[in-house]
Amino acid sequence: MARANIDVGSIIGVVVILIVGTAVLPIIMDKGRIPAH
């Protein structure tokens, strides 16, 4: 059970990081482009 919990937790963590990363990257790019213009 402990190993299963760790595996599930790590998988959820990776999924959350991917979702947050895809959501934050465009925002960072937009912020970087605004001053450029």
C-alpha positions as CSV (number, residue, x, y, z in Angstrom):
1,M,0.0,0.0,0.0
2,A,2.8,2.4,0.9
3,R,4.5,1.9,-2.5
4,A,1.1,2.2,-4.3
5,N,0.4,5.4,-2.5
6,I,3.9,6.8,-3.4
7,D,3.4,5.8,-7.0
8,V,0.0,7.4,-7.2
9,G,1.2,10.5,-5.5
10,S,4.2,10.8,-7.8
11,I,1.9,10.3,-10.9
12,I,-0.5,12.9,-9.7
13,G,2.4,15.3,-9.0
14,V,3.8,14.9,-12.5
15,V,0.3,15.4,-14.0
16,V,-0.2,18.6,-11.9
17,I,3.2,19.9,-12.9
18,L,2.4,19.3,-16.6
19,I,-0.9,21.0,-16.4
20,V,0.5,24.0,-14.4
21,G,3.4,24.2,-16.8
22,T,1.3,24.3,-19.9
23,A,-1.0,26.9,-18.2
24,V,1.9,29.1,-16.9
25,L,4.2,29.0,-20.0
26,P,1.8,31.0,-22.3
27,I,1.3,33.5,-19.5
28,I,5.1,33.9,-19.1
29,M,5.4,34.2,-22.8
30,D,2.7,36.9,-23.0
31,K,4.3,38.8,-20.2
32,G,7.6,38.6,-22.0
33,R,6.0,39.8,-25.3
34,I,4.1,42.7,-23.8
35,P,7.2,44.8,-22.9
36,A,8.9,43.7,-26.1
37,H,6.1,45.4,-28.1
